[in-house]
Structures are given as structure tokens and as C-alpha cells.
Amino acid sequence: MDKRLEEIRESERKSHIEMYSNEELYNSESWLKKPIKTVRDLIPLFDDYEKLDVLDLGCGVGRNCLAIAQEYQNIDCSIDCVDILEIAIEKLSKYAAEHGVLHCINGIVKPIEDYKIEKESYDLIIGVSSLEHIDTKDSFISKLTEIGNGTRKDGIVCFVINSQVKEFDKSSGVEIPAQFEVNLSTEEMQSILNKIFDGWTVLKSTVQRQQYDIPRENIISDLRTNVVTFVARK
Ligand SMILES: C[S@@+](CC[C@H](N)C(=O)[O-])C[C@H]1O[C@@H](n2cnc3c(N)ncnc32)[C@H](O)[C@@H]1O
């Protein structure tokens, strides 16, 4: 693993361990407060399914996939949940049990880049604020292609991906390296998505400018990003 990747992974690991140890899912003022609206809006689209297979890449503690499990717990619903952090999958199992949906959840501790997606195996594949942490641009592109192939006919992909990220030391204003393995321009990100999912029906494609503070090693970072949301049906 090269040095930059190692540093990003370590910094991400620390901040997520702290978040997942100290904040309670759905009972927090942080981003763990509730499932994202883009995913909530997709849930009714599977109302007539008797069997539902979902993949959540970089699932964290289950903020989004547990909402899906809750809705479809009484059909044959199976959600493969992949995260690089053991604590994420441990907490996911705990929250799944508390919500009575453990039977729908398969927790997998693995980097997204190493998780092999079989052809046409999922009805819904989501990646929320996680795909930009795939190790390289090449494996990001090949994973998106694999996601496309892994989606069944009429299935849906749902991505939220940071692009064109810049970070600044909040106290000095000095720019610091952005802690994202894949940090593409917004234009390139959209062009890759449009190319790989060419011929699909795009249900949502937006870019939202966001700025927020995020703790990094010894400093607070002022992070600026264009958040790309992309939802498409095969
Ligand atoms: C910002 S959190 C988002 C979690 C979840 N998708 C959500 O929306 O609540 C990013 C998650 O991706 C995981 N992650 C980061 N890089 C990863 C990788 N290469 N493979 C798998 N998971 C990764 C982190 O451990 C973390 O749980």
C-alpha cells in the first residue's frame, strides 16, 4: 500500500471509529441521524417484489440499509452490507438486532475493491459516501462497471459521491491534501457515470456544493466538495 493511501485509510479509520463508538444510530445530531432522502425515496419502488436482493457498499453502521430492511423484513429480503471496518459491521449487527431485522442483514468486513459482485445478482446497489474511498481511480471505474453488471434488469443503482474536494486547515487557511483516495473533478465524475450507465434510465442526477468542518489529525479541516448524486434504473 502506498504512503498516501495508508495515511488516508488511517485517518478515515480513526474518525469513523470515533463516530461509531460515540454516536447512536438514529439518535444523533451527526450524519447518523437518519437515512438519506435519496434512499428513502427509492424504498417504495420495490413494493411489488416478493424477493429483494440489495448490496450496500461502505454501509457503515447501517443508516441506509436498515431502513430498507425495516420496510421489507416480511418478504425474502437479503442485504449484503460491506464495510472495511470491523466496528461498523459489529454495530450494524447490533442495530439490526434491535430493529428486529437481523435476518435480512449479511455483514461483510472487506474493502469494496475486494468484494466480488456476481453478475445480475442484485435489485438495488447503493454506495453512499464510500465509493470515493476505493483505492485507485482504475479500481473505482472497474467497480462501477461490476456494479452495472451485477444489477438485475429493472434494478437500481444509487450513488452519493464526493468530487472536486478541497480541504483547508481551518485555523491557518492553508490548503491540505484532501483525504479521499479518488478525488475527481465533478465533470469527470459525471462523465464516468454517464458512460458506464449509458442506456439506463437516470432517475436522479444532481450536484450539491457543500462545505463543512471535519476533524483531521491535530487540526480541523474546512472541507469543500461537490456532492454528486446519481440514481439510475437498468
Ligand atoms: C461516510 S461513511 C458512510 C457510511 C454509510 N454509507 C452511510 O451513508 O451512513 C463511509 C463508510 O465507508 C467505509 N469505507 C471507507 N473506505 C472503504 C473501502 N475501501 N471499502 C469498504 N468500506 C469503506 C467506512 O469505514 C465508513 O463506514
The ligand as an ORCA input file, in Angstrom:
! r2SCAN-3c Opt
* xyz 0 1
  C     -19.051      8.395      5.436
  S     -19.284      6.721      5.887
  C     -20.852      6.383      5.147
  C     -21.483      5.129      5.689
  C     -22.840      4.792      5.087
  N     -22.777      4.578      3.659
  C     -23.839      5.866      5.394
  O     -24.274      6.568      4.472
  O     -24.196      6.023      6.570
  C     -18.156      5.838      4.846
  C     -18.036      4.361      5.196
  O     -17.285      3.713      4.178
  C     -16.380      2.824      4.792
  N     -15.252      2.672      3.862
  C     -14.311      3.586      3.537
  N     -13.463      3.093      2.634
  C     -13.893      1.825      2.361
  C     -13.457      0.802      1.485
  N     -12.396      0.969      0.697
  N     -14.126     -0.369      1.477
  C     -15.200     -0.561      2.294
  N     -15.670      0.382      3.127
  C     -15.020      1.562      3.159
  C     -16.000      3.482      6.090
  O     -15.499      2.536      7.015
  C     -17.329      4.090      6.506
  O     -18.068      3.215      7.301
*
